[in-house]
Amino acid sequence: MKTINLPDVIDRTVATGLALELSDALGGNDGLIINAAKVRQIGQCGLQLLVSAALTSVRREQSFAIAEPSDAFAGAVRIAGLQRHLSGHAVQAL
């Protein structure tokens, strides 16, 4: 299983690199763990990328999990109303 450690700030400046990393990780069949422990700030584009990755993994029947979400990450997910898709160990499809 592939693990991606998110940076402390996820905004437009890191979105392209993160999108490529997520795409590469989802190209395999091993599943994906997103470690969100260091996240201090995440913008809408970062949340959109992660939702897209989560839904892609569901469609491909791969595992996807958010590990160690920081308070800032969990708060951003909650404010955006994305708990169903980006909280805990399992991801649900839309």
N, C-alpha and C positions, 0 to 999 in steps of 0.2 A: 504494500500500500504506500502510495506517495504522500508525503507531508509537505505542505507549503506553509512557511512561517511568514505571517503578514508583517509588514513594516509598522512602525509606530504611527505614521501618518499615511492615510490612503486618500489621495485626491487625484485630480486630473493629471498631475505631473507623473504619477506612477501607474496610471490606469493602463497605458499601452503595454508596459512591461508585464504587469500583473495579468492582463488578458492573454498574452502569449504564454506565460507560465501556466495558467489555468488550462489553456487549450492543449498544450503539450501533455500536461498531467492527465487530462481526460482522454487522451488518445490511446492510453493503455487500458488494460482491463482489470487493474488491481484496486481501483477505488481511490478515494482522495480524502485526506484529513487536512483541514484548514486550522492551523494554530493561530488563534487570535489573542494570545496572552499579552502581547506588547502593544496592541492598538490603543492609541490615545485619542485618535481622531479619524473618522471615516466619513467621507462625503457620499452623496447620492450615487455618483458614478461607481464608487467602490461597492456599494450595496447592490447595485444593479448587476455588476460583474459576478458577484457571489451568488445572487439568485439565479442568474443564467447558468452558472456552473452547476449549481444544485439541481436545477431542472434538467440539464443535460445529463447529469449522472443518473437521475431517476429514469429518464427515457432509455438510457443505455443499460439499465439494470446494474449499475455500479453503486458501490457504497459511497456515501459522502457524509462527512461529519465535521462539525465545528468543535474544536478542542480548546479548552481553557479560555473561553471568551472573557476579555477584560470588562470591567464595569462600563467603560466608554463604548466598547463594541456592543455590549448587550443593550445599553441605553439607546444607541443609534438604531439598532434593529427594532427595539420596542417603539420608538418615536415614529419610525417609518411604517410600522404595522406589519413587519415581516417576520414576527416570531415563528409563525407556522413553517416558514421556509428556512430560517437561519438560526434556529435555537436548538441547543442540545445535540444529541447524538444522531438523530434521524431527520430526514428532510421529506416533506410531503409535497406531492405534485399539486399544481394549481387545480 
